[in-house]
Amino acid sequence: MNDSGQARSGHVVIGVDAHKHVHVAAVMDTIGGILATLTVPTDTGGFQQLLDWASSFGKVLAFGIEGTGSYGATLTSFLRRAGHKVVEAGRTGACAE
C-alpha cells in the first residue's frame, strides 16, 4: 500500500484494474489526485479489505472497475450488495491503428 495523503474534500473515487488473481485499486480525491494504491486477492477477504481501505479515506462516491462483466464481475457484485455505486471503467493505454 502506498499512502500519500488524505482526500481534500472527504469524498473519493476508487479505480480498480481487475485481473484474474489480484485487483489493483487506486483512491483518488475529487480533483483527480491519486492518494494511495492497494493490491488485493480476488476473493471475499480481498474485496472486504479493499472496501475497508477505500472507506478509510472518506465517503466513496463511486467505484470505477475495469471489466465489470469479466474479471471485475465478482467484485462489482460484492460492492453493489454493500450499497456502492459501480461504473464500468474503460481500459487505458490501448492504441488504435
C-alpha positions as a Markdown table, in Angstrom:
| # | Residue | x | y | z |
|---|---|---|---|---|
| 1 | Met | 0.0 | 0.0 | 0.0 |
| 2 | Asn | 1.2 | 3.5 | -0.9 |
| 3 | Asp | -0.2 | 6.3 | 1.2 |
| 4 | Ser | 0.5 | 9.9 | 0.1 |
| 5 | Gly | -2.1 | 11.9 | 1.9 |
| 6 | Gln | -5.8 | 12.5 | 2.8 |
| 7 | Ala | -8.6 | 13.5 | 0.5 |
| 8 | Arg | -9.1 | 17.2 | 0.4 |
| 9 | Ser | -12.9 | 17.2 | 0.4 |
| 10 | Gly | -13.6 | 14.0 | 2.3 |
| 11 | His | -15.0 | 12.4 | -0.9 |
| 12 | Val | -13.1 | 9.9 | -3.0 |
| 13 | Val | -13.5 | 7.7 | -6.1 |
| 14 | Ile | -11.9 | 4.3 | -6.4 |
| 15 | Gly | -10.5 | 3.0 | -9.6 |
| 16 | Val | -9.9 | -0.8 | -9.9 |
| 17 | Asp | -7.8 | -2.6 | -12.5 |
| 18 | Ala | -9.2 | -6.1 | -12.4 |
| 19 | His | -7.1 | -9.2 | -13.1 |
| 20 | Lys | -7.7 | -12.9 | -12.7 |
| 21 | His | -5.8 | -13.4 | -9.4 |
| 22 | Val | -5.4 | -9.8 | -8.0 |
| 23 | His | -7.1 | -6.5 | -8.3 |
| 24 | Val | -5.2 | -3.2 | -8.1 |
| 25 | Ala | -7.1 | -0.2 | -6.7 |
| 26 | Ala | -6.2 | 3.5 | -6.6 |
| 27 | Val | -8.0 | 6.0 | -4.4 |
| 28 | Met | -8.5 | 9.5 | -6.0 |
| 29 | Asp | -9.6 | 12.7 | -4.4 |
| 30 | Thr | -12.2 | 14.9 | -6.2 |
| 31 | Ile | -9.6 | 16.8 | -8.2 |
| 32 | Gly | -8.0 | 13.6 | -9.6 |
| 33 | Gly | -5.0 | 13.3 | -7.3 |
| 34 | Ile | -4.1 | 9.7 | -6.5 |
| 35 | Leu | -3.8 | 9.3 | -2.7 |
| 36 | Ala | -2.9 | 5.7 | -2.4 |
| 37 | Thr | -2.9 | 2.3 | -4.1 |
| 38 | Leu | -3.6 | -1.2 | -2.9 |
| 39 | Thr | -3.4 | -4.8 | -4.4 |
| 40 | Val | -5.8 | -7.4 | -3.1 |
| 41 | Pro | -6.6 | -11.0 | -3.9 |
| 42 | Thr | -9.7 | -11.8 | -5.9 |
| 43 | Asp | -11.7 | -13.4 | -3.0 |
| 44 | Thr | -14.2 | -12.2 | -0.5 |
| 45 | Gly | -11.4 | -11.4 | 2.1 |
| 46 | Gly | -9.6 | -9.2 | -0.5 |
| 47 | Phe | -12.9 | -7.5 | -1.5 |
| 48 | Gln | -13.6 | -6.7 | 2.1 |
| 49 | Gln | -10.1 | -5.4 | 2.6 |
| 50 | Leu | -10.5 | -3.2 | -0.4 |
| 51 | Leu | -13.8 | -1.8 | 0.8 |
| 52 | Asp | -12.5 | -1.1 | 4.3 |
| 53 | Trp | -9.4 | 0.6 | 2.9 |
| 54 | Ala | -11.4 | 2.7 | 0.5 |
| 55 | Ser | -13.8 | 3.8 | 3.2 |
| 56 | Ser | -10.9 | 4.9 | 5.4 |
| 57 | Phe | -10.3 | 7.8 | 3.0 |
| 58 | Gly | -13.7 | 9.3 | 3.3 |
| 59 | Lys | -17.1 | 9.0 | 1.6 |
| 60 | Val | -16.7 | 6.8 | -1.5 |
| 61 | Leu | -18.7 | 8.4 | -4.4 |
| 62 | Ala | -18.2 | 5.5 | -6.8 |
| 63 | Phe | -16.0 | 2.6 | -7.8 |
| 64 | Gly | -14.8 | 2.6 | -11.4 |
| 65 | Ile | -14.0 | -1.0 | -12.3 |
| 66 | Glu | -12.4 | -2.3 | -15.4 |
| 67 | Gly | -14.1 | -5.5 | -16.7 |
| 68 | Thr | -17.3 | -5.4 | -14.7 |
| 69 | Gly | -18.5 | -8.2 | -17.0 |
| 70 | Ser | -15.4 | -10.4 | -16.7 |
| 71 | Tyr | -12.6 | -10.3 | -14.1 |
| 72 | Gly | -14.3 | -7.5 | -12.2 |
| 73 | Ala | -17.7 | -9.1 | -12.1 |
| 74 | Thr | -17.5 | -10.7 | -8.7 |
| 75 | Leu | -16.1 | -7.5 | -7.1 |
| 76 | Thr | -18.8 | -5.5 | -8.8 |
| 77 | Ser | -21.5 | -7.7 | -7.3 |
| 78 | Phe | -19.9 | -7.5 | -3.9 |
| 79 | Leu | -19.7 | -3.7 | -3.9 |
| 80 | Arg | -23.2 | -3.3 | -5.2 |
| 81 | Arg | -24.6 | -5.6 | -2.5 |
| 82 | Ala | -22.8 | -3.4 | 0.0 |
| 83 | Gly | -24.7 | -0.4 | -1.4 |
| 84 | His | -22.0 | 1.2 | -3.5 |
| 85 | Lys | -22.2 | 2.8 | -7.0 |
| 86 | Val | -20.1 | 0.9 | -9.5 |
| 87 | Val | -19.4 | 2.0 | -13.1 |
| 88 | Glu | -17.5 | 0.4 | -15.9 |
| 89 | Ala | -14.1 | 1.9 | -16.3 |
| 90 | Gly | -12.7 | 1.9 | -19.8 |
| 91 | Arg | -9.3 | 0.4 | -20.5 |
| 92 | Thr | -6.4 | 2.9 | -20.8 |
| 93 | Gly | -3.3 | 2.6 | -22.9 |
| 94 | Ala | -5.0 | 0.8 | -25.8 |
| 95 | Cys | -3.9 | 2.1 | -29.1 |
| 96 | Ala | -6.0 | 2.1 | -32.3 |
| 97 | Glu | -4.2 | 1.7 | -35.6 |
